[in-house]
Amino acid sequence: MDILPTPTGPSSTPQQIKAFLQSLQQYPNGPNVCTSPVSFTDTKQKSKWIKQFPDAGFRETFTYSQAFTEATKENTRNKVVLFQRPVHNWVGLPKIGITWAHAERHAFALAWIKRPNVEFGKDLVVFDVDCLLPAEAGNWVIGSIPLVRGFVLYCCDPKHKKLINNVWYWQNTGHRGMGECLEHSLEWMKKLTLMGDQALSDMDWESQGFKKIGL
């Protein structure tokens, strides 16, 4: 199956996004791609807000994405997940006169990638086109968007049994603040898919514009 055209702009529907992700997942010899954008932390949060979010049926929880990418496409090394969440705090939206369904959303992607000659653990790669990390900073907490930081810290928490060897954070700020986070996140996921399900080294990530960060 061919990969569908990449959805662009904030007007892209979750149906279009889901169809695109499904075409990535079906690409031969590619990584394991979650076929729904993740917009909720867990089922409790989804059930709480589902009435305010008309397209919630096309969106999933982070816990679902983990189960999906662990139960499908056997023998794959890598997995990739798209996140799309309201920029503002869930509870605070009504206070500023914005309905949840029409809230501005931020998209970014996380990938769990196998390293060459490493038996256990993976590298967590954060693609966030609106990255706020200064290129010279070693500590990414200085400026990263809270919602991105929250999910990364969740992934790296030992109690979730996800062994992370390194974290790589996107450094190119050329498209920051231009409203193109969804398009570029999906294009990056497509790029990983076309590269195939292969182990990637430090040199691979550095050459693409990522920086290894501390937690």
Order of alpha helices (4+ residues) and beta strands (2+ residues): alpha-beta-beta-alpha-beta-alpha-beta-beta-beta-alpha-beta-alpha-alpha-beta
